[in-house]
C-alpha cells in the first residue's frame, strides 16, 4: 500500500467507526448576530485582533504559530486556551487565492499531522500552488491542550476488553472499562472536557480565518470534518466560502441511529472485501461465496474470543483487537491485500498482522504510547450528542437490530455504543438539521460504499444545506477526494480554484 495513501487513510478514518463512537454530531448556542458581518462577535475583539507569530516548525516548508481562544465562548473573560496552527504557503505559479483550512476528521485526528503528512504534500499541485495550506489542531487534540485519559498500559488493557459479552460477568467488566476510561478523562482533563464541542471548534475556526486575513473561509473537511465544516457554515453562513465536505455526517441523527447506520456501513464494506477476497487464490476466508467468507470470519472471532493468539509482542490478539484490525482495513480497498495476509496469519496462530492494523487504528506507537486520538474522540462525541444507551439493559434490547444491520460486526458495535453512558460531562448538543441559510454553494461528497460515513448521510446533508450540492463517487472506501478518481478530483479542484461547484447530483467512478 502506498505510504502516502496509508497516511491519508488512517488520518481520515480513525475514530469514526461505530465500534468506538457514540455519534459525531452536535449543536450549541449561536454567536451574536455581529458574527455574520465583518466585526468580531461581542466580547471577542481581543481574540480577533491578536497577531499570529509564525515560527519554523522544524518541518521543512512549514510554519507554526499558537492562537488563543476563549476556553468558554459564553464567558470569554474566563480564561484562554492555546491552539496550535501550521501552514505551508502557496507555492505558485498563479495568483494566491487565500488560505485553505483542512481537517481529517475523527473527531480527534490531528489536522496538523494530516497537513504536514499528507495534505500540503499530496493535494493536487494546482490547489497547493494557489492556496496557503493551513491546519489547526482542534481544542483537546494533539498539540492543542490534548485530552488525556489512560496510560499506555491502561489503554492496552482497555483495547483488549471483550466487546461481545456473553454473560453478566463480561457485561460488568465491559461496563467497568468504560467507567474507568471516563474517570481517567475526568481526572486528567476534567477542566477542558466541557469545552471541546464541535461548536467550540467551529468558532475557533472563525477566529483563525480572521487572523489569516481571509474574508471567507475556504475549507476541505473529511469524515467528522464535514460536520465541523457544516457547523461552521451554519454559525457563520456569510463567512462560509468554498467548502468541500467529503464523506459527510448527518447532523440530524441521534447517536443510536448513527451507530446503527455505521454498523450497516461496515457490513457493506466487508461484503465488498469478501466478494473480492473469494476471487483471490490466497483468500483466507475461502474461495466459494461471501456468505462462507462471513462465516469464516465470525468463526475466527469466536475462536479468538475463547483463546487469544500470540503476536510476537507482549500482547495477545484478542477478539476485540482482531475486530479493530479488520475494521481498519475497511477504510480503503488498497488495504485489502494486507488484510488477507493478516487473516491468513491469524489462522496460523500469528496475530501480528491484525495487531499491526489495530495499532495503526488506535495510533499506538511501538514504544507502547498512544496518541490522544481516542481520548479526544470520546470527549467530543460524548459532548456533542446524548449517549446512545444509558446502560447495559438498553444495549441488550438493541443488539438484534444491530445484528440485523451486520451479522459480522453488529453485536460488538452495539456494546461499543455504551461508551458515553458514564461520561462525566453532560452533552451540550442535540440532533438537528443544518441549513446554513445564505452560505455560498457548498460541495458535499459521498462515496456509495463508504463504511464509516454511509452514503445516505451525504445525501441527507446535501439536502439539508440550503446551498448544498451533492457529488457522488460510486466506489468503495472512506471519502473520495484524492483517492484516484480524476472525475472527483477535477470537480473539486475546479470548485476550489474557480468557485464553480459541480452540477448537483454529478456522479463519478
ZIPE-V868193 format. One record per pair of residues at least 4 apart in sequence whose C-alpha atoms are under 7 Angstrom apart, sorted by the first residue. I is the first residue (numbers start at 0). J is the second residue. D is the distance in whole Angstrom. If there is no record, write none. Layout:
i->(I,I)
j->(J,J)
d->(D,D)
//
This chain:
i->(0,0,0,1,2,3,3,4,5,6,6,6,7,7,8,8,8,9,9,10,10,10,11,11,11,11,11,12,12,13,13,14,14,14,14,14,14,15,15,15,16,16,16,17,17,17,17,18,18,18,19,19,20,20,20,21,21,21,21,21,21,21,21,21,22,22,22,22,22,23,23,23,24,24,24,24,24,25,25,25,25,25,25,25,26,26,26,26,26,27,27,27,29,30,30,30,31,31,33,33,33,34,34,34,34,35,35,35,35,39,39,39,42,43,43,44,45,46,46,46,47,47,47,50,51,51,51,52,53,53,53,54,54,54,55,55,55,56,56,56,60,61,61,61,62,62,62,63,63,63,64,64,64,65,65,65,65,66,66,66,66,67,67,67,67,68,68,68,68,69,69,69,69,70,70,70,70,71,71,71,81,81,82,82,82,82,83,83,83,83,84,84,84,85,85,85,85,86,86,86,86,87,87,87,87,88,88,89,89,89,89,89,89,90,90,91,91,92,93,93,94,95,95,96,96,97,97,97,98,98,98,98,98,99,99,99,99,99,99,100,100,100,100,100,100,101,101,101,101,101,101,102,102,102,102,102,102,103,103,103,103,103,103,103,104,104,104,104,104,104,105,105,106,106,106,106,107,107,107,107,107,108,109,109,109,109,110,110,110,110,111,111,111,111,112,113,113,114,114,114,115,117,118,119,119,122,122,122,123,124,125,126,126,126,127,127,136,136,136,136,137,137,138,138,138,138,139,139,139,139,139,139,140,140,140,140,140,141,141,145,146,146,146,146,147,147,147,147,147,148,148,148,148,148,149,149,149,149,150,151,151,151,151,152,153,154,155,156,157,158,158,159,159,159,160,160,161,161,161,162,162,162,162,162,163,163,163,164,164,165,166,167,168,169,170,171,172,173,174,175,176,177,177,177,178,178,179,180,181,181,181,181,182,183,184,184,185,185,188,191,192,192,193,194,195,195,195,196,196,196,196,197,197,197,197,198,198,199,200,201,201,201,201,202,203,204,205,206,207,208,208,208,209,214,215,215,215,216,216,216,216,217,217,217,218,218,218,219,219,219,220,220,220,220,220,220,221,221,221,221,221,222,222,222,222,222,223,223,224,225,225,225,225,225,226,226,226,226,227,228,228,229,229,230,231,232,232,232,232,233,233,233,235,236,236,236,236,237,237,239,239,240,241,241,241,242,242,243,243,243,244,244,244,245,245,245,245,245,246,246,246,246,246,246,246,247,247,247,247,247,247,247,248,248,248,249,249,249,249,250,250,250,250,251,251,251,252,252,252,253,253,254,254,254,254,255,255,256,257,258,259,259,259,260,260,261,261,261,261,261,262,262,262,262,262,262,262,263,263,263,264,264,264,264,264,265,265,265,266,266,266,266,267,267,267,268,268,268,268,269,269,270,270,271,272,272,273,273,273,274,274,275,276,277,277,277,277,277,277,278,282,282,283,283,283,284,284,284,285,287,288,289,290,291,292,293,293,294,295,296,297,297,298,299,300,300,301,302,303,303,303,303,304,304,307,307,307,308,308,308,308,308,309,309,309,309,309,310,310,310,310,310,310,311,316,316,316,316,317,318,319,320,320,320,321,321,321,322,323,323,324,324,324,324,324,325,325,327,327,327,328,328,328,329,329,330,330,330,331,331,332,332,334,335,336,337,338,339,340,341,341,341,342,342,343,344,344,344,344,345,345,350,351,352,353,354,355,356,357,358,358,359,361,362,362,363,363,363,363,364,364,371,372,373,374,375,376,377,378,379,380,381,381,381,381,381,382,382,382,382,382,383,383,383,383,384,384,384,384,385,385,386,386,387,387,388,388,388,388,388,389,389,390,390,390,391,392,393,394,394,394,397,398,398,398,399,400,401,401,401,401,402,402,402,404,405,408,409,410,411,412,432,433,433,434,434,434,435,435,436,438,439,440,440,440,441,441,441,442,442,442,442,442,443,443,443,443,443,443,444,444,444,444,445,445,445,445,445,445,446,446,446,446,446,446,446,446,447,447,447,447,447,448,448,448,448,448,449,449,449,449,449,449,450,450,451,452,454,455,456,457,458,458,459,460,461,461,461,462,468,469,469,469,470,470,470,470,471,471,471,471,472,472,472,472,472,473,473,474,480,480,481,484,484,485,486,486,487,487,488,489,490,490,491,492,493,493,493,494,494,494,501)
j->(5,333,334,5,6,7,117,8,9,10,116,117,11,117,12,330,331,13,360,103,108,113,103,104,105,221,222,105,330,105,360,19,20,105,106,373,376,20,105,451,20,261,451,258,261,262,412,411,412,415,415,416,377,380,416,254,258,380,381,386,387,416,418,419,254,257,258,380,384,223,380,383,226,250,383,384,430,197,250,383,384,428,429,430,198,383,427,428,429,198,427,428,234,34,40,234,40,41,38,39,40,38,39,40,235,235,236,237,238,43,44,47,75,47,75,48,49,67,68,206,206,209,210,210,64,65,66,64,62,63,64,62,63,64,61,62,63,61,62,63,87,85,86,87,85,86,87,84,85,86,83,84,85,81,82,83,84,81,82,83,84,79,80,81,82,79,80,81,203,75,78,79,80,78,79,80,194,75,77,194,143,144,135,136,138,143,135,136,142,143,134,135,136,111,133,134,135,131,132,133,134,119,131,132,133,131,132,95,127,128,129,130,131,127,128,128,129,128,128,129,129,129,130,129,130,130,131,213,130,131,132,133,217,130,131,132,133,217,218,132,133,134,217,218,219,110,133,134,218,219,220,110,134,219,220,221,224,108,110,113,220,221,222,224,108,220,221,222,223,224,223,376,223,375,376,379,140,372,373,375,376,372,113,136,140,141,114,134,135,136,115,134,135,136,116,117,118,118,119,134,119,121,122,127,132,126,127,481,127,128,129,130,492,496,131,132,140,141,142,143,143,200,143,144,195,200,143,144,145,146,195,375,144,145,146,371,375,145,371,371,188,371,374,375,184,187,188,371,374,180,183,184,187,374,153,154,180,183,154,155,367,368,369,156,157,158,159,160,176,319,320,317,319,320,173,319,173,318,319,173,319,411,414,415,410,411,414,169,170,169,170,171,172,173,174,175,176,177,178,179,180,181,418,421,182,421,183,184,185,421,422,423,186,187,188,189,189,423,192,195,378,424,424,199,199,200,379,200,379,382,383,201,227,379,383,202,230,203,204,205,227,230,231,206,207,208,209,210,211,212,213,216,213,238,238,239,240,238,239,240,241,240,241,242,241,242,243,242,243,244,224,225,228,243,244,245,225,244,245,246,478,245,246,247,248,452,227,248,228,229,244,245,247,248,230,247,248,250,231,232,244,233,433,234,235,236,239,435,438,433,434,435,239,435,436,437,438,437,438,438,439,439,441,495,498,441,442,441,442,443,442,443,444,443,444,445,478,479,444,445,446,452,457,477,478,443,444,445,452,456,457,460,452,456,457,456,457,459,460,430,431,432,433,430,431,432,256,257,430,257,430,258,384,386,387,259,387,260,261,262,263,401,404,264,453,265,450,451,452,453,266,401,404,405,408,409,412,267,404,405,268,449,450,451,453,269,450,451,270,405,407,408,271,448,450,272,329,448,450,273,329,274,289,275,276,335,277,289,292,278,289,279,282,282,285,286,287,288,289,286,286,339,339,342,343,292,295,296,292,291,292,293,294,295,296,297,407,298,299,300,301,407,302,303,304,318,305,306,307,308,317,318,317,318,315,316,317,315,316,348,349,350,315,316,348,349,350,314,315,316,349,350,351,351,320,321,350,354,321,322,323,324,354,357,325,353,354,326,327,357,328,353,354,356,357,329,338,356,357,360,334,335,338,450,476,450,476,477,476,477,475,476,338,339,340,341,342,343,344,345,352,353,346,353,347,348,349,350,352,349,350,354,355,356,357,358,359,360,361,362,363,363,373,369,370,367,368,369,370,368,369,375,376,377,378,379,380,381,382,383,384,385,386,419,422,426,424,425,426,427,428,426,427,428,429,426,427,428,429,426,429,419,420,416,417,393,394,416,417,420,393,420,394,417,420,395,396,397,398,413,414,401,402,410,413,403,404,405,409,410,413,406,409,410,409,409,412,413,414,415,416,463,463,464,463,464,465,464,465,465,466,466,466,467,500,466,467,468,467,468,469,470,500,457,461,467,468,469,470,457,469,470,471,454,457,470,471,472,478,454,471,472,473,474,475,478,479,454,472,473,474,475,453,454,474,475,476,453,454,475,476,477,478,476,477,477,456,458,459,460,461,462,469,463,464,467,468,469,467,503,503,504,505,503,504,505,506,504,505,506,507,479,487,506,507,508,507,508,508,487,488,488,488,508,489,490,507,491,507,492,493,494,501,495,496,497,498,499,498,499,500,505)
d->(7,6,6,6,6,6,7,6,6,6,7,7,6,6,6,7,7,6,7,6,6,6,5,6,7,6,7,7,6,6,6,6,7,5,6,7,6,7,5,6,6,7,5,5,6,6,6,7,5,5,6,7,7,7,6,5,7,6,7,6,6,5,7,7,5,6,6,6,7,6,6,7,7,5,6,6,7,7,7,4,6,4,5,6,6,7,7,4,6,6,6,6,6,6,7,7,6,7,6,7,5,7,6,5,7,5,7,6,7,6,5,6,7,6,7,6,6,7,6,7,6,6,7,7,6,7,7,6,6,5,5,5,5,6,7,5,6,6,5,5,6,7,6,5,6,5,6,6,4,7,6,5,6,6,6,5,6,6,5,6,7,6,6,5,6,6,5,7,7,5,6,4,6,6,5,5,6,6,7,6,6,7,7,7,6,5,6,6,6,5,6,4,7,6,6,5,7,7,5,4,6,7,6,5,7,4,6,7,6,5,5,5,4,6,4,4,6,6,7,6,6,4,6,6,6,5,6,7,5,5,6,6,7,6,6,5,6,5,5,6,5,5,6,5,6,7,6,6,6,5,6,5,7,7,5,6,5,6,6,7,6,5,7,6,6,7,6,5,4,4,6,6,6,7,5,7,6,5,7,5,5,6,6,6,6,6,6,5,6,5,6,5,6,6,6,5,6,5,5,6,6,5,5,7,6,7,7,7,7,6,7,6,7,7,7,7,6,7,6,6,6,6,5,6,6,6,6,5,4,5,6,6,7,5,7,7,6,5,6,7,6,7,6,6,6,6,6,6,6,6,4,4,6,6,6,6,7,6,6,6,6,5,6,6,6,6,7,7,6,7,7,6,6,6,6,7,7,7,6,7,6,5,6,6,6,5,7,5,5,6,6,6,6,6,6,6,6,7,6,6,6,6,6,7,6,6,6,6,6,6,5,7,6,6,5,6,4,7,6,7,6,7,6,7,6,7,6,6,5,6,6,6,6,7,7,6,7,6,6,7,6,6,5,7,6,6,6,6,6,6,6,6,6,7,4,5,5,6,5,5,7,5,5,6,6,5,6,6,5,6,4,5,6,6,5,6,5,6,5,6,7,6,5,6,7,7,7,6,6,6,5,6,5,6,6,7,6,7,6,6,7,6,7,6,6,5,5,5,7,6,6,4,6,5,6,6,4,6,6,6,7,6,7,6,7,5,6,6,5,6,6,5,6,6,5,6,6,7,6,5,7,6,7,7,5,7,7,7,6,6,5,7,6,5,7,5,7,6,6,6,6,6,7,5,4,5,6,6,5,6,6,6,7,6,5,6,5,6,6,6,6,6,7,6,7,6,6,6,7,7,6,7,6,6,7,6,6,6,5,6,6,7,4,6,6,6,4,7,6,5,7,7,6,7,7,6,6,6,5,6,7,6,7,6,6,7,6,5,6,7,6,7,5,6,6,4,6,6,7,6,6,6,6,6,5,5,6,7,6,7,6,6,6,6,6,6,7,6,6,6,6,6,6,6,6,5,6,6,5,7,6,5,6,5,6,5,5,5,5,6,7,6,5,6,7,6,6,7,6,6,6,4,4,7,6,6,5,6,6,6,6,6,7,6,6,6,7,6,6,5,7,5,6,5,4,7,7,6,7,6,5,6,6,7,7,7,5,5,4,6,7,6,6,6,6,6,6,6,6,6,4,5,6,7,7,6,5,6,7,5,5,6,6,7,6,6,6,6,6,6,5,6,7,6,6,6,6,4,7,5,6,6,6,6,6,6,6,6,6,6,6,7,7,5,7,6,7,6,4,6,7,6,6,4,7,6,7,5,5,5,7,5,6,6,7,6,6,7,6,6,7,5,7,7,6,6,6,6,6,6,6,7,6,6,6,6,6,6,5,6,6,5,4,6,6,5,6,6,6,6,6,6,6,6,5,4,5,6,6,5,6,6,5,6,7,6,5,6,6,5,6,7,7,6,6,7,6,5,6,7,6,5,6,5,5,6,5,6,7,6,6,5,6,6,7,6,6,5,6,5,6,7,7,7,6,5,6,5,6,6,5,5,7,7,6,7,7,7,6,6,6,6,7,6,6,5,6,6,7,5,5,5,7,7,6,5,6,7,6,5,6,6,7,6,5,6,6,5,7,6,6,6,6,6,6,6,6,6,6,6,6,6,6,6,6,5,7,6,4,5,5,7)
//
